Amino acid sequence: MCQAVSLNPIIRGWASYYRVSDAGTVGDFARLDRITYLRLRRWAKRQTGSINQGHQKYWHTIGDNHWVFITKPDSNGLKLLSHIEFHSSVNDYVKVRGDKSPYDGDNIYWSLRLSNHPDLPTTKRKLLKQQKGRCMGCGLNFLEGDLLEIDHINPISCGGKKEWKNLQLLHRHCHDIKTLF
Ligand SMILES: [Zn+2]
């Protein structure tokens, strides 16, 4: 069940990111939950031998929701977050901006802060500066709290080289999308 522990920060990152952009629609959030579910179902089937047993072992009813992926069949268990629970309307987005949260739209401030961040590996810091704080996947500025990943523009599996000019920095969710399609 380490899936819940390692997936939750990714889901939270992706969903918070789209929550404060106006790009997220209910459809996108639901689609990602569906993809997550299908992958977990495949994993659960491998663990237990059948889809049914997998469902019985790993998904439980918590409140009104019959499909909670959780370590224990009660609310004390560690629960996998769903994308959809982060969805909010465009009105909320405006409100978040008005409240001067870290996601108040001051992109340049956050990008610069990130590019000087001592915890960030040198390659990521250099790429961040070279890309002027922008993700090469979606074109948006990176924000505090975003998960950043180094990508080979031309994948190694397609003959791409491990050299500087073949590297780019992407949001983790932009990287996932690139590798999926
Ligand atoms: Zn991106």
Backbone and ligand atoms as CSV (ligand in chain L), in Angstrom:
chain,resi,resn,atom,element,x,y,z
A,1,MET,N,N,0.829,-1.210,0.000
A,1,MET,CA,C,0.000,0.000,0.000
A,1,MET,C,C,0.863,1.260,0.000
A,2,CYS,N,N,2.127,1.126,-0.371
A,2,CYS,CA,C,2.946,2.332,-0.423
A,2,CYS,C,C,2.479,3.239,-1.562
A,3,GLN,N,N,1.607,2.696,-2.442
A,3,GLN,CA,C,1.087,3.521,-3.539
A,3,GLN,C,C,0.449,4.802,-3.034
A,4,ALA,N,N,-0.369,4.693,-1.982
A,4,ALA,CA,C,-1.078,5.877,-1.489
A,4,ALA,C,C,-0.082,6.923,-1.017
A,5,VAL,N,N,0.971,6.459,-0.332
A,5,VAL,CA,C,1.950,7.399,0.205
A,5,VAL,C,C,2.688,8.109,-0.921
A,6,SER,N,N,3.083,7.341,-1.962
A,6,SER,CA,C,3.876,7.988,-2.995
A,6,SER,C,C,3.014,8.721,-4.023
A,7,LEU,N,N,1.759,8.310,-4.170
A,7,LEU,CA,C,0.906,8.982,-5.162
A,7,LEU,C,C,0.283,10.268,-4.640
A,8,ASN,N,N,-0.008,10.318,-3.336
A,8,ASN,CA,C,-0.718,11.488,-2.820
A,8,ASN,C,C,-0.026,12.824,-3.129
A,9,PRO,N,N,1.305,12.940,-2.931
A,9,PRO,CA,C,1.907,14.240,-3.248
A,9,PRO,C,C,1.784,14.594,-4.730
A,10,ILE,N,N,1.799,13.574,-5.594
A,10,ILE,CA,C,1.693,13.832,-7.034
A,10,ILE,C,C,0.289,14.327,-7.360
A,11,ILE,N,N,-0.704,13.636,-6.796
A,11,ILE,CA,C,-2.092,14.034,-7.057
A,11,ILE,C,C,-2.343,15.427,-6.502
A,12,ARG,N,N,-1.839,15.666,-5.288
A,12,ARG,CA,C,-2.053,16.968,-4.674
A,12,ARG,C,C,-1.387,18.057,-5.530
A,13,GLY,N,N,-0.164,17.774,-5.988
A,13,GLY,CA,C,0.568,18.755,-6.798
A,13,GLY,C,C,-0.154,19.050,-8.095
A,14,TRP,N,N,-0.564,17.998,-8.780
A,14,TRP,CA,C,-1.239,18.166,-10.059
A,14,TRP,C,C,-2.547,18.927,-9.870
A,15,ALA,N,N,-3.311,18.457,-8.889
A,15,ALA,CA,C,-4.644,19.018,-8.718
A,15,ALA,C,C,-4.588,20.457,-8.203
A,16,SER,N,N,-3.645,20.750,-7.289
A,16,SER,CA,C,-3.567,22.136,-6.795
A,16,SER,C,C,-3.136,23.042,-7.928
A,17,TYR,N,N,-2.264,22.506,-8.760
A,17,TYR,CA,C,-1.780,23.304,-9.893
A,17,TYR,C,C,-2.933,23.673,-10.810
A,18,TYR,N,N,-3.738,22.681,-11.176
A,18,TYR,CA,C,-4.848,22.971,-12.076
A,18,TYR,C,C,-5.980,23.718,-11.385
A,19,ARG,N,N,-6.058,23.573,-10.060
A,19,ARG,CA,C,-7.106,24.265,-9.336
A,19,ARG,C,C,-6.903,25.771,-9.437
A,20,VAL,N,N,-5.642,26.208,-9.357
A,20,VAL,CA,C,-5.396,27.647,-9.394
A,20,VAL,C,C,-5.170,28.173,-10.810
A,21,SER,N,N,-5.007,27.289,-11.756
A,21,SER,CA,C,-5.033,27.769,-13.133
A,21,SER,C,C,-6.503,27.657,-13.521
A,22,ASP,N,N,-6.875,28.179,-14.671
A,22,ASP,CA,C,-8.275,27.998,-15.030
A,22,ASP,C,C,-8.393,26.899,-16.067
A,23,ALA,N,N,-7.321,26.082,-16.177
A,23,ALA,CA,C,-7.294,25.031,-17.194
A,23,ALA,C,C,-8.095,23.796,-16.773
A,24,GLY,N,N,-8.250,23.596,-15.463
A,24,GLY,CA,C,-8.892,22.368,-14.992
A,24,GLY,C,C,-10.391,22.381,-15.226
A,25,THR,N,N,-10.894,21.314,-15.777
A,25,THR,CA,C,-12.342,21.165,-15.865
A,25,THR,C,C,-12.674,19.893,-15.117
A,26,VAL,N,N,-13.926,19.730,-14.747
A,26,VAL,CA,C,-14.327,18.519,-14.020
A,26,VAL,C,C,-13.921,17.283,-14.813
A,27,GLY,N,N,-14.041,17.357,-16.133
A,27,GLY,CA,C,-13.705,16.228,-16.997
A,27,GLY,C,C,-12.258,15.796,-16.867
A,28,ASP,N,N,-11.340,16.756,-16.824
A,28,ASP,CA,C,-9.913,16.427,-16.694
A,28,ASP,C,C,-9.641,15.724,-15.374
A,29,PHE,N,N,-10.240,16.242,-14.311
A,29,PHE,CA,C,-10.008,15.670,-12.983
A,29,PHE,C,C,-10.552,14.239,-12.925
A,30,ALA,N,N,-11.757,14.051,-13.451
A,30,ALA,CA,C,-12.378,12.726,-13.428
A,30,ALA,C,C,-11.567,11.745,-14.281
A,31,ARG,N,N,-11.044,12.234,-15.419
A,31,ARG,CA,C,-10.285,11.372,-16.317
A,31,ARG,C,C,-9.018,10.865,-15.612
A,32,LEU,N,N,-8.359,11.752,-14.866
A,32,LEU,CA,C,-7.142,11.336,-14.167
A,32,LEU,C,C,-7.454,10.347,-13.047
A,33,ASP,N,N,-8.596,10.554,-12.386
A,33,ASP,CA,C,-8.984,9.590,-11.354
A,33,ASP,C,C,-9.234,8.214,-11.974
A,34,ARG,N,N,-9.817,8.221,-13.157
A,34,ARG,CA,C,-10.103,6.971,-13.871
A,34,ARG,C,C,-8.782,6.261,-14.235
A,35,ILE,N,N,-7.816,7.023,-14.755
A,35,ILE,CA,C,-6.520,6.433,-15.127
A,35,ILE,C,C,-5.842,5.867,-13.881
A,36,THR,N,N,-5.872,6.650,-12.784
A,36,THR,CA,C,-5.267,6.190,-11.531
A,36,THR,C,C,-5.927,4.886,-11.078
A,37,TYR,N,N,-7.277,4.874,-11.133
A,37,TYR,CA,C,-8.013,3.683,-10.714
A,37,TYR,C,C,-7.621,2.463,-11.549
A,38,LEU,N,N,-7.548,2.637,-12.871
A,38,LEU,CA,C,-7.245,1.491,-13.745
A,38,LEU,C,C,-5.863,0.915,-13.444
A,39,ARG,N,N,-4.901,1.827,-13.171
A,39,ARG,CA,C,-3.548,1.341,-12.861
A,39,ARG,C,C,-3.540,0.588,-11.537
A,40,LEU,N,N,-4.265,1.144,-10.546
A,40,LEU,CA,C,-4.301,0.489,-9.231
A,40,LEU,C,C,-5.034,-0.840,-9.325
A,41,ARG,N,N,-6.067,-0.876,-10.170
A,41,ARG,CA,C,-6.824,-2.117,-10.311
A,41,ARG,C,C,-5.919,-3.215,-10.877
A,42,ARG,N,N,-5.084,-2.831,-11.846
A,42,ARG,CA,C,-4.170,-3.811,-12.432
A,42,ARG,C,C,-3.189,-4.322,-11.366
A,43,TRP,N,N,-2.692,-3.351,-10.553
A,43,TRP,CA,C,-1.773,-3.716,-9.472
A,43,TRP,C,C,-2.475,-4.639,-8.469
A,44,ALA,N,N,-3.728,-4.284,-8.096
A,44,ALA,CA,C,-4.474,-5.057,-7.094
A,44,ALA,C,C,-4.761,-6.466,-7.608
A,45,LYS,N,N,-5.019,-6.560,-8.905
A,45,LYS,CA,C,-5.282,-7.877,-9.491
A,45,LYS,C,C,-4.027,-8.749,-9.398
A,46,ARG,N,N,-2.868,-8.144,-9.650
A,46,ARG,CA,C,-1.612,-8.895,-9.539
A,46,ARG,C,C,-1.383,-9.365,-8.104
A,47,GLN,N,N,-1.742,-8.507,-7.142
A,47,GLN,CA,C,-1.518,-8.850,-5.740
A,47,GLN,C,C,-2.413,-9.992,-5.275
A,48,THR,N,N,-3.683,-9.989,-5.737
A,48,THR,CA,C,-4.673,-10.897,-5.148
A,48,THR,C,C,-5.090,-12.028,-6.082
A,49,GLY,N,N,-4.820,-11.888,-7.367
A,49,GLY,CA,C,-5.189,-12.933,-8.315
A,49,GLY,C,C,-6.453,-12.624,-9.101
A,50,SER,N,N,-7.304,-11.726,-8.614
A,50,SER,CA,C,-8.480,-11.369,-9.413
A,50,SER,C,C,-8.920,-9.932,-9.128
A,51,ILE,N,N,-9.626,-9.361,-10.106
A,51,ILE,CA,C,-10.103,-7.986,-9.959
A,51,ILE,C,C,-11.040,-7.886,-8.756
A,52,ASN,N,N,-11.952,-8.884,-8.632
A,52,ASN,CA,C,-12.908,-8.874,-7.526
A,52,ASN,C,C,-12.233,-8.864,-6.164
A,53,GLN,N,N,-11.269,-9.777,-6.009
A,53,GLN,CA,C,-10.572,-9.841,-4.719
A,53,GLN,C,C,-9.783,-8.565,-4.465
A,54,GLY,N,N,-9.229,-8.018,-5.532
A,54,GLY,CA,C,-8.499,-6.750,-5.419
A,54,GLY,C,C,-9.409,-5.652,-4.910
A,55,HIS,N,N,-10.606,-5.566,-5.507
A,55,HIS,CA,C,-11.590,-4.574,-5.063
A,55,HIS,C,C,-11.908,-4.748,-3.590
A,56,GLN,N,N,-12.155,-6.020,-3.206
A,56,GLN,CA,C,-12.543,-6.280,-1.817
A,56,GLN,C,C,-11.433,-5.948,-0.831
A,57,LYS,N,N,-10.206,-6.180,-1.254
A,57,LYS,CA,C,-9.107,-5.993,-0.319
A,57,LYS,C,C,-8.697,-4.521,-0.186
A,58,TYR,N,N,-8.697,-3.796,-1.283
A,58,TYR,CA,C,-8.077,-2.463,-1.257
A,58,TYR,C,C,-9.047,-1.285,-1.337
A,59,TRP,N,N,-10.282,-1.514,-1.793
A,59,TRP,CA,C,-11.233,-0.399,-1.875
A,59,TRP,C,C,-12.317,-0.585,-0.822
A,60,HIS,N,N,-12.647,0.485,-0.129
A,60,HIS,CA,C,-13.629,0.391,0.942
A,60,HIS,C,C,-14.591,1.570,0.897
A,61,THR,N,N,-15.701,1.401,1.638
A,61,THR,CA,C,-16.691,2.468,1.694
A,61,THR,C,C,-16.393,3.388,2.871
A,62,ILE,N,N,-16.195,4.652,2.575
A,62,ILE,CA,C,-16.010,5.649,3.631
A,62,ILE,C,C,-17.074,6.726,3.391
A,63,GLY,N,N,-17.999,6.849,4.308
A,63,GLY,CA,C,-19.101,7.799,4.123
A,63,GLY,C,C,-19.931,7.399,2.916
A,64,ASP,N,N,-20.106,8.359,1.982
A,64,ASP,CA,C,-20.935,8.097,0.802
A,64,ASP,C,C,-20.120,7.483,-0.328
A,65,ASN,N,N,-18.810,7.467,-0.157
A,65,ASN,CA,C,-17.956,7.033,-1.267
A,65,ASN,C,C,-17.624,5.544,-1.133
A,66,HIS,N,N,-18.069,4.754,-2.117
A,66,HIS,CA,C,-17.847,3.306,-2.058
A,66,HIS,C,C,-16.510,2.880,-2.665
A,67,TRP,N,N,-15.793,3.833,-3.220
A,67,TRP,CA,C,-14.570,3.482,-3.931
A,67,TRP,C,C,-13.373,4.227,-3.385
A,68,VAL,N,N,-13.101,4.027,-2.093
A,68,VAL,CA,C,-11.943,4.685,-1.496
A,68,VAL,C,C,-10.802,3.671,-1.405
A,69,PHE,N,N,-9.686,4.026,-2.009
A,69,PHE,CA,C,-8.482,3.179,-1.954
A,69,PHE,C,C,-7.793,3.536,-0.645
A,70,ILE,N,N,-7.837,2.627,0.309
A,70,ILE,CA,C,-7.426,2.985,1.670
A,70,ILE,C,C,-6.818,1.777,2.376
A,71,THR,N,N,-5.887,2.023,3.295
A,71,THR,CA,C,-5.160,0.926,3.938
A,71,THR,C,C,-6.030,0.111,4.889
A,72,LYS,N,N,-7.047,0.767,5.509
A,72,LYS,CA,C,-7.924,0.052,6.450
A,72,LYS,C,C,-9.371,0.404,6.126
A,73,PRO,N,N,-10.311,-0.516,6.358
A,73,PRO,CA,C,-11.701,-0.208,5.985
A,73,PRO,C,C,-12.387,0.743,6.959
A,74,ASP,N,N,-11.689,1.710,7.497
A,74,ASP,CA,C,-12.333,2.736,8.327
A,74,ASP,C,C,-11.575,4.048,8.120
A,75,SER,N,N,-12.082,5.103,8.710
A,75,SER,CA,C,-11.520,6.423,8.388
A,75,SER,C,C,-10.136,6.645,8.998
A,76,ASN,N,N,-9.622,5.653,9.790
A,76,ASN,CA,C,-8.259,5.788,10.317
A,76,ASN,C,C,-7.194,5.363,9.309
A,77,GLY,N,N,-7.640,4.747,8.222
A,77,GLY,CA,C,-6.690,4.268,7.242
A,77,GLY,C,C,-6.054,5.398,6.465
A,78,LEU,N,N,-4.957,5.069,5.802
A,78,LEU,CA,C,-4.315,6.040,4.923
A,78,LEU,C,C,-5.015,5.958,3.572
A,79,LYS,N,N,-5.568,7.083,3.164
A,79,LYS,CA,C,-6.461,7.092,2.002
A,79,LYS,C,C,-5.766,7.727,0.810
A,80,LEU,N,N,-6.011,7.175,-0.355
A,80,LEU,CA,C,-5.488,7.796,-1.573
A,80,LEU,C,C,-6.396,8.960,-1.946
A,81,LEU,N,N,-5.778,10.117,-2.176
A,81,LEU,CA,C,-6.564,11.294,-2.556
A,81,LEU,C,C,-7.097,11.110,-3.973
A,82,SER,N,N,-8.194,11.783,-4.271
A,82,SER,CA,C,-8.651,11.768,-5.655
A,82,SER,C,C,-8.495,13.169,-6.224
A,83,HIS,N,N,-8.296,13.237,-7.529
A,83,HIS,CA,C,-8.122,14.542,-8.177
A,83,HIS,C,C,-9.373,15.396,-8.018
A,84,ILE,N,N,-10.526,14.722,-8.143
A,84,ILE,CA,C,-11.786,15.452,-8.218
A,84,ILE,C,C,-12.049,16.261,-6.943
A,85,GLU,N,N,-11.534,15.754,-5.793
A,85,GLU,CA,C,-11.818,16.486,-4.550
A,85,GLU,C,C,-11.090,17.824,-4.485
A,86,PHE,N,N,-10.147,18.046,-5.393
A,86,PHE,CA,C,-9.448,19.329,-5.434
A,86,PHE,C,C,-10.118,20.319,-6.384
A,87,HIS,N,N,-11.092,19.807,-7.128
A,87,HIS,CA,C,-11.654,20.684,-8.141
A,87,HIS,C,C,-12.435,21.823,-7.509
A,88,SER,N,N,-12.244,22.994,-8.045
A,88,SER,CA,C,-13.029,24.126,-7.567
A,88,SER,C,C,-13.365,24.996,-8.768
A,89,SER,N,N,-14.286,25.881,-8.579
A,89,SER,CA,C,-14.752,26.685,-9.715
A,89,SER,C,C,-13.786,27.835,-9.982
A,90,VAL,N,N,-13.978,28.477,-11.097
A,90,VAL,CA,C,-13.161,29.630,-11.462
A,90,VAL,C,C,-13.326,30.736,-10.411
A,91,ASN,N,N,-14.489,30.810,-9.785
A,91,ASN,CA,C,-14.713,31.814,-8.734
A,91,ASN,C,C,-13.736,31.645,-7.581
A,92,ASP,N,N,-13.484,30.381,-7.208
A,92,ASP,CA,C,-12.529,30.122,-6.137
A,92,ASP,C,C,-11.139,30.593,-6.548
A,93,TYR,N,N,-10.839,30.403,-7.800
A,93,TYR,CA,C,-9.536,30.797,-8.323
A,93,TYR,C,C,-9.308,32.290,-8.107
A,94,VAL,N,N,-10.311,33.077,-8.457
A,94,VAL,CA,C,-10.209,34.523,-8.277
A,94,VAL,C,C,-10.015,34.848,-6.802
A,95,LYS,N,N,-10.731,34.127,-5.952
A,95,LYS,CA,C,-10.648,34.374,-4.525
A,95,LYS,C,C,-9.242,34.058,-4.009
A,96,VAL,N,N,-8.676,32.937,-4.463
A,96,VAL,CA,C,-7.326,32.581,-4.046
A,96,VAL,C,C,-6.348,33.690,-4.415
A,97,ARG,N,N,-6.475,34.203,-5.608
A,97,ARG,CA,C,-5.583,35.272,-6.046
A,97,ARG,C,C,-5.742,36.515,-5.177
A,98,GLY,N,N,-7.001,36.813,-4.863
A,98,GLY,CA,C,-7.285,37.992,-4.057
A,98,GLY,C,C,-6.689,37.900,-2.660
A,99,ASP,N,N,-6.575,36.653,-2.181
A,99,ASP,CA,C,-6.078,36.449,-0.822
A,99,ASP,C,C,-4.558,36.463,-0.711
A,100,LYS,N,N,-3.869,36.697,-1.798
A,100,LYS,CA,C,-2.404,36.764,-1.788
A,100,LYS,C,C,-1.772,35.496,-1.217
A,101,SER,N,N,-2.242,34.356,-1.685
A,101,SER,CA,C,-1.630,33.096,-1.278
A,101,SER,C,C,-0.311,32.964,-2.045
A,102,PRO,N,N,0.477,31.916,-1.751
A,102,PRO,CA,C,1.700,31.720,-2.556
A,102,PRO,C,C,1.397,31.656,-4.049
A,103,TYR,N,N,0.182,31.269,-4.387
A,103,TYR,CA,C,-0.167,31.167,-5.808
A,103,TYR,C,C,-0.869,32.440,-6.264
A,104,ASP,N,N,-0.353,33.584,-5.846
A,104,ASP,CA,C,-1.057,34.824,-6.184
A,104,ASP,C,C,-0.717,35.343,-7.572
A,105,GLY,N,N,-0.026,34.533,-8.353
A,105,GLY,CA,C,0.240,34.948,-9.730
A,105,GLY,C,C,1.556,35.674,-9.881
A,106,ASP,N,N,2.294,35.844,-8.781
A,106,ASP,CA,C,3.585,36.513,-8.897
A,106,ASP,C,C,4.627,35.501,-9.365
A,107,ASN,N,N,4.479,35.095,-10.617
A,107,ASN,CA,C,5.269,33.977,-11.137
A,107,ASN,C,C,6.766,34.228,-11.127
A,108,ILE,N,N,7.144,35.435,-11.461
A,108,ILE,CA,C,8.572,35.720,-11.584
A,108,ILE,C,C,9.228,35.596,-10.210
A,109,TYR,N,N,8.555,36.118,-9.200
A,109,TYR,CA,C,9.067,36.013,-7.836
A,109,TYR,C,C,9.308,34.554,-7.466
A,110,TRP,N,N,8.303,33.707,-7.712
A,110,TRP,CA,C,8.432,32.304,-7.321
A,110,TRP,C,C,9.483,31.571,-8.129
A,111,SER,N,N,9.565,31.882,-9.426
A,111,SER,CA,C,10.571,31.215,-10.265
A,111,SER,C,C,11.975,31.574,-9.812
A,112,LEU,N,N,12.181,32.824,-9.512
A,112,LEU,CA,C,13.507,33.250,-9.068
A,112,LEU,C,C,13.848,32.607,-7.734
A,113,ARG,N,N,12.859,32.565,-6.877
A,113,ARG,CA,C,13.057,31.931,-5.584
A,113,ARG,C,C,13.438,30.470,-5.765
A,114,LEU,N,N,12.757,29.806,-6.677
A,114,LEU,CA,C,13.054,28.393,-6.943
A,114,LEU,C,C,14.450,28.225,-7.521
A,115,SER,N,N,14.836,29.107,-8.452
A,115,SER,CA,C,16.118,28.910,-9.131
A,115,SER,C,C,17.291,29.165,-8.190
A,116,ASN,N,N,17.038,29.773,-7.040
A,116,ASN,CA,C,18.108,29.947,-6.050
A,116,ASN,C,C,17.954,28.992,-4.880
A,117,HIS,N,N,17.004,28.100,-5.009
A,117,HIS,CA,C,16.685,27.220,-3.887
A,117,HIS,C,C,17.820,26.240,-3.627
A,118,PRO,N,N,18.407,26.246,-2.421
A,118,PRO,CA,C,19.561,25.377,-2.156
A,118,PRO,C,C,19.239,23.886,-2.252
A,119,ASP,N,N,17.972,23.511,-2.054
A,119,ASP,CA,C,17.620,22.092,-2.107
A,119,ASP,C,C,17.492,21.568,-3.527
A,120,LEU,N,N,17.459,22.474,-4.480
A,120,LEU,CA,C,17.252,22.056,-5.867
A,120,LEU,C,C,18.594,21.657,-6.483
A,121,PRO,N,N,18.670,20.432,-7.078
A,121,PRO,CA,C,19.949,20.012,-7.688
A,121,PRO,C,C,20.405,21.016,-8.752
A,122,THR,N,N,21.752,21.102,-8.930
A,122,THR,CA,C,22.328,22.103,-9.821
A,122,THR,C,C,21.735,22.066,-11.226
A,123,THR,N,N,21.574,20.855,-11.790
A,123,THR,CA,C,21.054,20.765,-13.156
A,123,THR,C,C,19.678,21.416,-13.251
A,124,LYS,N,N,18.840,21.152,-12.262
A,124,LYS,CA,C,17.497,21.733,-12.283
A,124,LYS,C,C,17.561,23.252,-12.149
A,125,ARG,N,N,18.461,23.726,-11.276
A,125,ARG,CA,C,18.588,25.182,-11.102
A,125,ARG,C,C,19.027,25.835,-12.402
A,126,LYS,N,N,20.006,25.214,-13.076
A,126,LYS,CA,C,20.525,25.772,-14.333
A,126,LYS,C,C,19.442,25.787,-15.411
A,127,LEU,N,N,18.713,24.662,-15.509
A,127,LEU,CA,C,17.646,24.582,-16.518
A,127,LEU,C,C,16.561,25.620,-16.230
A,128,LEU,N,N,16.266,25.785,-14.959
A,128,LEU,CA,C,15.235,26.745,-14.552
A,128,LEU,C,C,15.622,28.151,-15.004
A,129,LYS,N,N,16.907,28.495,-14.818
A,129,LYS,CA,C,17.373,29.818,-15.245
A,129,LYS,C,C,17.327,29.925,-16.762
A,130,GLN,N,N,17.814,28.879,-17.440
A,130,GLN,CA,C,17.850,28.895,-18.908
A,130,GLN,C,C,16.442,29.049,-19.488
A,131,GLN,N,N,15.459,28.393,-18.845
A,131,GLN,CA,C,14.078,28.432,-19.349
A,131,GLN,C,C,13.296,29.624,-18.777
A,132,LYS,N,N,14.014,30.482,-18.073
A,132,LYS,CA,C,13.407,31.668,-17.452
A,132,LYS,C,C,12.196,31.305,-16.587
A,133,GLY,N,N,12.347,30.193,-15.855
A,133,GLY,CA,C,11.315,29.813,-14.890
A,133,GLY,C,C,10.080,29.184,-15.490
A,134,ARG,N,N,10.159,28.850,-16.778
A,134,ARG,CA,C,8.968,28.371,-17.472
A,134,ARG,C,C,9.055,26.870,-17.783
A,135,CYS,N,N,7.946,26.178,-17.691
A,135,CYS,CA,C,7.896,24.765,-18.068
A,135,CYS,C,C,7.827,24.657,-19.586
A,136,MET,N,N,8.670,23.791,-20.162
A,136,MET,CA,C,8.693,23.654,-21.617
A,136,MET,C,C,7.511,22.822,-22.125
A,137,GLY,N,N,6.771,22.195,-21.196
A,137,GLY,CA,C,5.603,21.415,-21.613
A,137,GLY,C,C,4.385,22.295,-21.804
A,138,CYS,N,N,4.013,23.023,-20.745
A,138,CYS,CA,C,2.773,23.800,-20.798
A,138,CYS,C,C,3.040,25.285,-21.003
A,139,GLY,N,N,4.308,25.701,-20.880
A,139,GLY,CA,C,4.631,27.107,-21.097
A,139,GLY,C,C,4.360,28.005,-19.896
A,140,LEU,N,N,3.846,27.425,-18.811
A,140,LEU,CA,C,3.542,28.241,-17.627
A,140,LEU,C,C,4.752,28.294,-16.693
A,141,ASN,N,N,4.799,29.330,-15.871
A,141,ASN,CA,C,5.891,29.454,-14.908
A,141,ASN,C,C,5.763,28.399,-13.813
A,142,PHE,N,N,6.918,27.939,-13.352
A,142,PHE,CA,C,6.912,27.035,-12.204
A,142,PHE,C,C,6.582,27.829,-10.955
A,143,LEU,N,N,5.881,27.189,-10.038
A,143,LEU,CA,C,5.516,27.845,-8.788
A,143,LEU,C,C,6.070,27.058,-7.616
A,144,GLU,N,N,6.180,27.741,-6.497
A,144,GLU,CA,C,6.589,27.099,-5.252
A,144,GLU,C,C,5.726,25.850,-5.040
A,145,GLY,N,N,6.364,24.736,-4.695
A,145,GLY,CA,C,5.591,23.530,-4.424
A,145,GLY,C,C,5.406,22.633,-5.635
A,146,ASP,N,N,5.730,23.133,-6.841
A,146,ASP,CA,C,5.605,22.289,-8.034
A,146,ASP,C,C,6.668,21.194,-8.011
A,147,LEU,N,N,6.341,20.041,-8.563
A,147,LEU,CA,C,7.327,18.975,-8.694
A,147,LEU,C,C,7.977,19.110,-10.072
A,148,LEU,N,N,9.305,19.279,-10.086
A,148,LEU,CA,C,10.012,19.515,-11.341
A,148,LEU,C,C,10.787,18.266,-11.762
A,149,GLU,N,N,10.718,17.925,-13.029
A,149,GLU,CA,C,11.455,16.753,-13.497
A,149,GLU,C,C,12.255,17.083,-14.744
A,150,ILE,N,N,13.435,16.456,-14.832
A,150,ILE,CA,C,14.276,16.631,-16.017
A,150,ILE,C,C,13.847,15.624,-17.074
A,151,ASP,N,N,13.671,16.110,-18.284
A,151,ASP,CA,C,13.206,15.257,-19.377
A,151,ASP,C,C,14.221,15.290,-20.513
A,152,HIS,N,N,14.384,14.162,-21.191
A,152,HIS,CA,C,15.180,14.154,-22.426
A,152,HIS,C,C,14.237,14.509,-23.575
A,153,ILE,N,N,14.514,15.629,-24.234
A,153,ILE,CA,C,13.625,16.129,-25.288
A,153,ILE,C,C,13.416,15.028,-26.329
A,154,ASN,N,N,14.521,14.498,-26.825
A,154,ASN,CA,C,14.450,13.320,-27.679
A,154,ASN,C,C,14.786,12.132,-26.773
A,155,PRO,N,N,13.789,11.278,-26.468
A,155,PRO,CA,C,14.015,10.215,-25.469
A,155,PRO,C,C,15.223,9.337,-25.791
A,156,ILE,N,N,15.908,8.899,-24.736
A,156,ILE,CA,C,17.069,8.015,-24.888
A,156,ILE,C,C,16.673,6.769,-25.703
A,157,SER,N,N,15.439,6.268,-25.429
A,157,SER,CA,C,14.965,5.070,-26.131
A,157,SER,C,C,14.781,5.319,-27.627
A,158,CYS,N,N,14.715,6.594,-28.024
A,158,CYS,CA,C,14.561,6.910,-29.451
A,158,CYS,C,C,15.875,7.437,-30.018
A,159,GLY,N,N,16.974,7.178,-29.314
A,159,GLY,CA,C,18.280,7.599,-29.824
A,159,GLY,C,C,18.733,8.957,-29.317
A,160,GLY,N,N,17.949,9.560,-28.398
A,160,GLY,CA,C,18.339,10.851,-27.831
A,160,GLY,C,C,19.621,10.717,-27.021
A,161,LYS,N,N,20.396,11.807,-26.943
A,161,LYS,CA,C,21.680,11.738,-26.237
A,161,LYS,C,C,21.559,12.334,-24.846
A,162,LYS,N,N,22.465,11.872,-23.957
A,162,LYS,CA,C,22.485,12.424,-22.607
A,162,LYS,C,C,23.353,13.672,-22.611
A,163,GLU,N,N,22.939,14.673,-23.322
A,163,GLU,CA,C,23.728,15.905,-23.369
A,163,GLU,C,C,22.850,17.094,-23.003
A,164,TRP,N,N,23.525,18.189,-22.623
A,164,TRP,CA,C,22.826,19.349,-22.075
A,164,TRP,C,C,21.695,19.826,-22.981
A,165,LYS,N,N,21.988,19.942,-24.295
A,165,LYS,CA,C,20.975,20.534,-25.169
A,165,LYS,C,C,19.768,19.609,-25.387
A,166,ASN,N,N,19.861,18.366,-24.927
A,166,ASN,CA,C,18.712,17.453,-25.030
A,166,ASN,C,C,17.909,17.418,-23.733
A,167,LEU,N,N,18.246,18.315,-22.801
A,167,LEU,CA,C,17.539,18.305,-21.516
A,167,LEU,C,C,16.549,19.453,-21.421
A,168,GLN,N,N,15.436,19.195,-20.773
A,168,GLN,CA,C,14.507,20.275,-20.449
A,168,GLN,C,C,13.841,19.954,-19.118
A,169,LEU,N,N,13.345,21.027,-18.504
A,169,LEU,CA,C,12.693,20.870,-17.204
A,169,LEU,C,C,11.184,20.974,-17.405
A,170,LEU,N,N,10.474,20.009,-16.833
A,170,LEU,CA,C,9.013,19.977,-16.969
A,170,LEU,C,C,8.359,19.828,-15.603
A,171,HIS,N,N,7.112,20.271,-15.503
A,171,HIS,CA,C,6.302,19.895,-14.355
A,171,HIS,C,C,6.195,18.370,-14.370
A,172,ARG,N,N,6.068,17.762,-13.204
A,172,ARG,CA,C,5.925,16.310,-13.216
A,172,ARG,C,C,4.692,15.871,-14.027
A,173,HIS,N,N,3.596,16.621,-13.871
A,173,HIS,CA,C,2.394,16.193,-14.614
A,173,HIS,C,C,2.555,16.406,-16.108
A,174,CYS,N,N,3.343,17.428,-16.518
A,174,CYS,CA,C,3.590,17.628,-17.957
A,174,CYS,C,C,4.489,16.496,-18.478
A,175,HIS,N,N,5.433,16.080,-17.632
A,175,HIS,CA,C,6.322,14.968,-17.988
A,175,HIS,C,C,5.507,13.682,-18.164
A,176,ASP,N,N,4.583,13.444,-17.216
A,176,ASP,CA,C,3.727,12.249,-17.294
A,176,ASP,C,C,2.946,12.239,-18.593
A,177,ILE,N,N,2.393,13.400,-18.947
A,177,ILE,CA,C,1.588,13.483,-20.167
A,177,ILE,C,C,2.457,13.186,-21.376
A,178,LYS,N,N,3.692,13.721,-21.369
A,178,LYS,CA,C,4.588,13.495,-22.502
A,178,LYS,C,C,4.918,12.003,-22.646
A,179,THR,N,N,5.147,11.323,-21.516
A,179,THR,CA,C,5.515,9.910,-21.602
A,179,THR,C,C,4.320,9.016,-21.906
A,180,LEU,N,N,3.112,9.500,-21.579
A,180,LEU,CA,C,1.909,8.706,-21.835
A,180,LEU,C,C,1.568,8.649,-23.315
A,181,PHE,N,N,1.772,9.806,-23.998
A,181,PHE,CA,C,1.267,9.868,-25.385
A,181,PHE,C,C,2.382,9.877,-26.412
L,1,ZN,ZN,ZN,4.136,22.276,-17.287
